Amino acid sequence: MNIIVCIKQVPDTTDVKINPETNTLIREGVDSIINPFDMYAIEEAVRLKERFGGTTTVLTMGPPQAQDVLREAISLGIDKAIHLSDRVFAGSDTWGTSLILSKAIEKIKDYDLIICGKQASDGDTAQVGPGIATHLDLPQATYVRKIDTVHLDTKPNVIIVERLLEEGYEILELQLPALITVVKEINEPRMPSLRGKMKARGAEIISWNNKDIDLEEDRIGLNGSPTQVIKIFTPPHKEGGKIFKGEPEEIVNELVKEIKDLL
Amino acid sequence: MSGIRIVLEKCVGCGLCLKVCPVNALIIDKNKAVIDYDKCTLCGSCVDSCKFEAIKILRKTITDNDLSNYKGVWVFAEQRDGEISSVVFELLAKARELAKDLDTYVGAVLLGKGIADRAQSLIHRGADKVFVADSDNLEHYISENYTKAIVSLVDKYKPEIILAGATTTGRSLVSRIAVNLYAGLTADCTGLDIDKDKKILIQTRPAFGGNIMAQIVSPNFRPQMATVRHKVMPESENNISRVGEIIKENFNENDLDGRIKFLDFIKEAIATVNLSEANIIVSGGRGLQELKNFKLVEDLAEVLGAAVGSSRACVDAGWIPYSHQVGQTGRTVCPKIYIACGISGQIQHLVGMQSSKTIIAINKDPDAPIFKVANFGIVGDLFKIIPLLIQKLKEKPKCLAV
């Protein structure tokens, strides 16, 4: 079973602090990490490979420093890493990004399953996974919390997955190749092994630019992207709230009054 | 030619842009900002940070798309088992405002099996036209089939705006539709307005877990599409004397995608109140100390008619299923009242709940970060406070009609 995992390098939000004077984000010295949801995608791919064999490939698009997350993925058990980097990719929105990733996946060719995290922690869109599935015309299941069964002896091959919804979950059967996006509940990611870390250090990272995937430049980057960010601002700061201290009886009486006003 | 450049005459080398760049693509050289084009992702953060208008992003203007044929503000009428999701009524209220500014109609798209009789209720709630496709093949939500159905409606009727709830269904569905139509899509909006000069949709959304807000437009592509966060906008009124048009559409059998099958839906027993639809959420954290104490949170939720949420710590400890987790790796919620019990307020939790309208925090540590976002902070022992609170609230049942 050949699996492709799409990941994104994001700023570590635990490090993000707000400058109280200017009310802007301080990004200086913020570490970059693998998007937290992508860790579950990587782990699921490695587990499937351990059960069914095949090759796992991790794919990311981003500036040169994004190579770091590819090495980390290898240390976690992924076999192959591909880095998509080109100045013409910069400024792509989710439409352009999913097109670029899908072109690279077409070039990789031989795959059964694509796994993405449910969304990235910086943009929070959850649009790139389904976007890739649409560009490639593949069936999709988003918010997957469990892969119940994998049938590789049937024609066509299928997987049965549980999809987490607001009020419960649904069970879907998908023909392979397919794309899934995963939520945290699906597994518990392992720590990198010492052997994995050694392997990652020396591993070859395959680098592709736009010449390798051959996309028209007016479909990607700033020009090809339908959406434009016109303004970024910090939300109005919450006023300091009211603090109640003292005897529980008194505090609760005051609080009940406030709750009553709110209802 | 598109790209980013520094206007050297205007740049004073203050370095503000360096601080906001998420990819460290800027340096100051000889008192001027310099961009490392290999690192820059053209995100635009620096443009807004510059007080001297010294950074410009240029893009090619596309003028050859004929956009004037697109009319109408559409809402995707999400339903399960014939029950229209309440987010749809919020969307209809907003759609009416937008349609007024654009001098056009409000449309609703209703897909499913045996749901045709729900169309009238969408008119009562603000739709002028309801496009209904009632088919066995649309009984269960399947992204691929719903996408085909809506794309063919868009091709036929050409709406200029399409809104959907930022639910698991809405987000997965419109992502596919937008790629299919080569249209712009903005996720999880909390504000929507019309630019009255340009007649385009201005979409406001949080990013970085609500630490920054972005305004996004899609001026050269149609339809302009957005998913909208639940509980941010008020619902439309139910006016049974409103009239409108119901347009029946067929689902083309050839559009059925045989590669994906719905097998079952399992409703989760504990989820008596859906987190994302709840007006009130009571959440528990590590401060509850052990599994049996989580019942305090559930009891408080019950007396308030609230949904039960949780910090990551309690989910990891196995006290409550993952579907209740609020925060970065769980759900983002926006209720009218969020009551955090024994939750210290790590940033990963705050990003999932800080846009709640009123936040009440109960914690014994006066320095807990949760108090920084709380409207009402109760410094005290939750094992004393919560039982008292439950008792007092039970005494005043009339105020609790939710």
Interface residues (C-beta under 8 A of the other chain):
Chain A: P11 T13 T14 V16 I18 T24 L25 I26 R27 E28 V30 P36 F37 G62 P63 P64 Q65 S85 R87 A90 G91 D93 T94 W95 S98 L99 S121 D122 G123 D124 T125 A126 Q127 G129 P130 G131 A133 T134 H135 P139 Q140 A141 T142 Y143 R145 P156 I160 R163 L164 L165 E166 E167 G168 Y169 E170 I171 L172 E173 L174 Q175 A178 V183 K184 E185 D218 G221 L222 N223 S225 P226 T227 Q228 V229 I230 K231 I232 F233 T234 P235 K238 G240 G241 K242 I243 F244 K245 P248 E249 I251 V252 N253 L255 V256 E258 I259 K260 L262 L263
Chain B: S2 G3 L18 K19 V20 C21 P22 V23 A25 Y37 D38 K39 C40 T41 L42 C43 G44 S45 D48 S49 I57 R59 K60 I62 R80 H140 S143 E144 T147 T167 T168 T169 R171 S172 S175 R176 A178 V179 N180 Y182 A183 G184 L185 T186 A187 D188 I202 P206 A207 F208 G209 G210 N211 I212 M213 A214 Q215 I216 V217 S218 P219 N220 F221 D257 G258 R259 I260 K261 F262 L263 D264 F265 I266 K267 E268 A271 N274 L275 S276 E277 L304 Y322 S323 Q325 Q328 T329 G330 T332 K336 I337 Q346 I347 Q348 V351 Q354 T358 I359 I360 P366 F371 K372 V373 A374 N375 F376 G377 I378 V379 G380 D381 K384 I385 L388 L389 K392 L393 K396 C399 L400 A401 V402
